[in-house]
Amino acid sequence: MNLSVTAVLVYSLVGAVFLVYLPYGVVGYARVKMASQMSDRLEVFRQPRATVDRLPGYAKRANWAHQNAFEALTVYGVACLTALVTGVDSPWAMGAAIAFLVARTLYPLFYILNIPVLRSMMFAVGNVANIILFSLSVIAVQGY
């Protein structure tokens, strides 16, 4: 399959939105497991934010990864849309979009498994991808 830069950027943006919710599946699993051990099984679902502190460590980290994914999506969304609007047509943009998706797929995994060095590396890769997209957009606007 030979995709254009535009297609890769659009698909990566859709993928990034999906990745926001991926770690929350782990939180949901932990909530159901916790509820099954409680006398008032619905308490976990009536006050979802209040019960986060009572979740096991892996589920807390999954919740934090979910929250961080919203923050990362905000910056990536702007970087990606800026590249689209400025007409960036570069293999670097494709590489940055793919790198962002790979990094943001691995980020919650390393977060949930409590491997901070690898988690931080994935965070850095995502940020470098954003910088590349912003840089390419500036170059496109300046007409280089």
C-alpha positions in Angstrom: 0.0 0.0 0.0 1.5 3.3 -1.1 -0.1 6.1 1.1 0.4 9.8 0.6 1.8 12.0 3.4 -1.6 13.5 3.8 -3.2 10.1 4.2 -0.6 9.0 6.8 -1.1 12.2 8.8 -4.9 11.9 8.8 -4.7 8.2 9.7 -2.2 8.9 12.4 -4.4 11.5 13.9 -7.3 9.1 14.0 -5.0 6.5 15.5 -3.8 9.0 18.2 -7.4 9.6 19.2 -8.0 5.9 19.6 -4.8 5.5 21.6 -6.1 8.0 24.2 -8.6 5.3 25.3 -6.4 2.2 25.1 -5.0 2.4 28.6 -8.5 3.1 30.1 -9.4 -0.5 29.3 -7.0 -1.6 32.0 -8.7 0.9 34.4 -12.1 -0.6 33.5 -10.8 -4.1 34.2 -9.5 -3.1 37.6 -12.8 -1.3 38.5 -14.8 -4.4 37.6 -12.5 -6.6 39.6 -12.6 -4.2 42.6 -16.4 -4.0 42.4 -16.8 -7.7 42.4 -15.1 -7.7 45.9 -17.3 -5.0 47.4 -20.6 -5.2 49.1 -21.9 -2.2 47.2 -20.7 -3.1 43.7 -21.9 0.0 42.1 -20.0 2.4 44.3 -16.9 2.1 42.1 -19.0 3.3 39.1 -21.0 6.0 40.9 -17.9 7.9 41.9 -15.2 6.9 39.4 -12.8 9.7 40.3 -13.1 9.2 44.0 -12.2 5.5 43.7 -9.1 6.0 41.6 -6.9 6.2 44.8 -8.2 2.7 45.9 -7.3 1.0 42.6 -4.2 -1.2 42.5 -0.9 0.5 41.3 -1.1 -0.8 37.7 -4.6 0.6 37.3 -3.5 4.0 38.8 -0.7 4.1 36.3 -3.1 3.2 33.5 -5.3 6.1 34.5 -2.3 8.4 34.5 -1.3 7.1 31.1 -4.9 7.8 29.9 -4.7 11.4 31.2 -1.3 11.9 29.6 -2.6 10.7 26.3 -5.1 13.6 26.2 -2.2 16.0 26.8 -0.1 14.4 24.1 -3.0 14.4 21.7 -3.4 18.1 22.1 0.1 18.9 21.0 0.2 16.2 18.3 -3.2 17.2 16.9 -2.0 20.8 16.4 1.4 19.6 14.9 -0.4 17.2 12.6 -3.1 19.7 11.5 -0.4 22.4 11.0 1.5 20.0 8.7 -1.7 19.3 6.8 -2.7 22.9 6.4 0.8 24.0 5.2 0.9 21.2 2.7 3.9 19.4 4.1 4.9 16.6 1.7 7.9 14.9 3.1 9.0 11.4 4.1 10.1 13.0 7.4 6.5 13.9 8.1 5.5 10.3 7.5 8.2 9.0 9.7 7.3 11.4 12.4 3.6 10.4 12.3 4.5 6.7 12.4 7.1 7.3 15.2 4.5 9.2 17.2 2.0 6.3 17.0 4.6 3.7 17.9 5.8 5.7 20.8 2.3 6.5 22.1 1.4 2.8 21.7 4.3 1.7 23.9 4.1 4.6 26.3 1.1 3.3 28.3 2.5 -0.2 28.3 5.7 1.0 29.9 3.7 3.2 32.3 1.4 0.3 33.4 4.4 -2.1 33.7 6.2 0.6 35.8 9.3 0.9 33.6 10.0 4.7 33.9 13.1 4.8 31.7 11.4 3.3 28.7 8.2 5.3 29.3 10.3 8.5 29.3 12.0 7.5 26.1 8.7 7.0 24.4 7.6 10.4 25.7 10.7 11.9 24.2 10.1 10.2 20.8 6.6 11.6 20.7 7.9 15.1 21.4 10.6 14.8 18.8 7.9 13.8 16.3 5.9 16.9 17.2 9.0 19.1 16.8 9.7 17.6 13.3 6.1 18.2 12.2 6.2 21.8 13.4 9.6 22.4 11.8 8.5 21.0 8.5 5.4 23.3 8.7 7.5 26.4 9.3 9.8 25.4 6.4 6.8 24.9 4.1 5.4 28.3 5.0 8.7 30.0 4.4 8.9 28.3 1.0 12.3 26.7 1.4 
